[in-house]
Amino acid sequence: MSTLHARAPRFTEATRPLNEIEYFENGGMTDAELAQYARRTTKRPLLCFAVIAATLFIIEGLCRLFGAW
Protein backbone atom coordinates (compact mmCIF):
# COMPACT_ATOMS: atom_id res chain seq x y z
CA MET A 1 0.00 0.00 0.00
CA SER A 2 1.41 3.34 -1.00
CA THR A 3 1.53 6.29 1.37
CA LEU A 4 1.50 8.80 -1.45
CA HIS A 5 -1.75 10.66 -1.88
CA ALA A 6 -3.36 10.97 -5.27
CA ARG A 7 -3.91 14.53 -6.34
CA ALA A 8 -7.55 15.53 -6.02
CA PRO A 9 -9.26 16.52 -9.26
CA ARG A 10 -10.13 20.18 -9.78
CA PHE A 11 -13.86 20.72 -10.05
CA THR A 12 -14.65 23.62 -12.32
CA GLU A 13 -17.57 24.88 -14.37
CA ALA A 14 -16.15 23.03 -17.39
CA THR A 15 -16.04 19.67 -15.59
CA ARG A 16 -19.54 20.04 -14.19
CA PRO A 17 -22.00 17.57 -15.69
CA LEU A 18 -24.54 19.04 -18.07
CA ASN A 19 -27.28 16.53 -17.39
CA GLU A 20 -27.63 15.55 -13.73
CA ILE A 21 -29.83 12.55 -14.48
CA GLU A 22 -27.19 11.02 -16.76
CA TYR A 23 -24.53 11.87 -14.19
CA PHE A 24 -26.24 9.89 -11.42
CA GLU A 25 -27.13 7.05 -13.80
CA ASN A 26 -23.42 6.65 -14.48
CA GLY A 27 -22.52 6.17 -10.83
CA GLY A 28 -22.99 9.58 -9.24
CA MET A 29 -20.33 11.18 -7.13
CA THR A 30 -16.79 9.85 -7.05
CA ASP A 31 -14.93 9.29 -3.81
CA ALA A 32 -13.08 12.58 -4.31
CA GLU A 33 -16.35 14.46 -4.83
CA LEU A 34 -17.87 12.84 -1.73
CA ALA A 35 -14.83 13.81 0.34
CA GLN A 36 -15.02 17.38 -0.93
CA TYR A 37 -18.76 17.51 -0.18
CA ALA A 38 -18.13 16.23 3.35
CA ARG A 39 -15.50 18.93 3.94
CA ARG A 40 -17.78 21.70 2.70
CA THR A 41 -20.89 20.75 4.67
CA THR A 42 -21.39 21.25 8.34
CA LYS A 43 -20.66 18.42 10.73
CA ARG A 44 -22.98 19.69 13.49
CA PRO A 45 -26.10 21.29 11.99
CA LEU A 46 -27.97 21.55 15.32
CA LEU A 47 -25.08 23.38 16.95
CA CYS A 48 -24.84 25.77 13.99
CA PHE A 49 -28.58 26.44 14.18
CA ALA A 50 -28.33 27.10 17.93
CA VAL A 51 -25.53 29.60 17.40
CA ILE A 52 -27.46 31.43 14.69
CA ALA A 53 -30.61 31.50 16.83
CA ALA A 54 -28.71 32.71 19.90
CA THR A 55 -27.05 35.52 17.94
CA LEU A 56 -30.27 37.55 17.98
CA PHE A 57 -30.53 37.34 21.77
CA ILE A 58 -26.86 38.20 22.21
CA ILE A 59 -27.21 41.28 20.01
CA GLU A 60 -30.32 42.38 21.90
CA GLY A 61 -28.51 41.92 25.21
CA LEU A 62 -25.57 44.00 24.02
CA CYS A 63 -27.90 46.74 22.79
CA ARG A 64 -29.68 46.82 26.17
CA LEU A 65 -26.33 46.79 28.00
CA PHE A 66 -25.03 49.78 26.08
CA GLY A 67 -28.36 51.64 26.19
CA ALA A 68 -29.12 51.54 22.49
CA TRP A 69 -32.42 49.77 23.06
C-alpha positions in Angstrom: 0.0 0.0 0.0 1.4 3.3 -1.0 1.5 6.3 1.4 1.5 8.8 -1.5 -1.8 10.7 -1.9 -3.4 11.0 -5.3 -3.9 14.5 -6.3 -7.5 15.5 -6.0 -9.3 16.5 -9.3 -10.1 20.2 -9.8 -13.9 20.7 -10.0 -14.6 23.6 -12.3 -17.6 24.9 -14.4 -16.1 23.0 -17.4 -16.0 19.7 -15.6 -19.5 20.0 -14.2 -22.0 17.6 -15.7 -24.5 19.0 -18.1 -27.3 16.5 -17.4 -27.6 15.6 -13.7 -29.8 12.5 -14.5 -27.2 11.0 -16.8 -24.5 11.9 -14.2 -26.2 9.9 -11.4 -27.1 7.0 -13.8 -23.4 6.6 -14.5 -22.5 6.2 -10.8 -23.0 9.6 -9.2 -20.3 11.2 -7.1 -16.8 9.8 -7.0 -14.9 9.3 -3.8 -13.1 12.6 -4.3 -16.3 14.5 -4.8 -17.9 12.8 -1.7 -14.8 13.8 0.3 -15.0 17.4 -0.9 -18.8 17.5 -0.2 -18.1 16.2 3.3 -15.5 18.9 3.9 -17.8 21.7 2.7 -20.9 20.8 4.7 -21.4 21.2 8.3 -20.7 18.4 10.7 -23.0 19.7 13.5 -26.1 21.3 12.0 -28.0 21.5 15.3 -25.1 23.4 16.9 -24.8 25.8 14.0 -28.6 26.4 14.2 -28.3 27.1 17.9 -25.5 29.6 17.4 -27.5 31.4 14.7 -30.6 31.5 16.8 -28.7 32.7 19.9 -27.1 35.5 17.9 -30.3 37.5 18.0 -30.5 37.3 21.8 -26.9 38.2 22.2 -27.2 41.3 20.0 -30.3 42.4 21.9 -28.5 41.9 25.2 -25.6 44.0 24.0 -27.9 46.7 22.8 -29.7 46.8 26.2 -26.3 46.8 28.0 -25.0 49.8 26.1 -28.4 51.6 26.2 -29.1 51.5 22.5 -32.4 49.8 23.1 
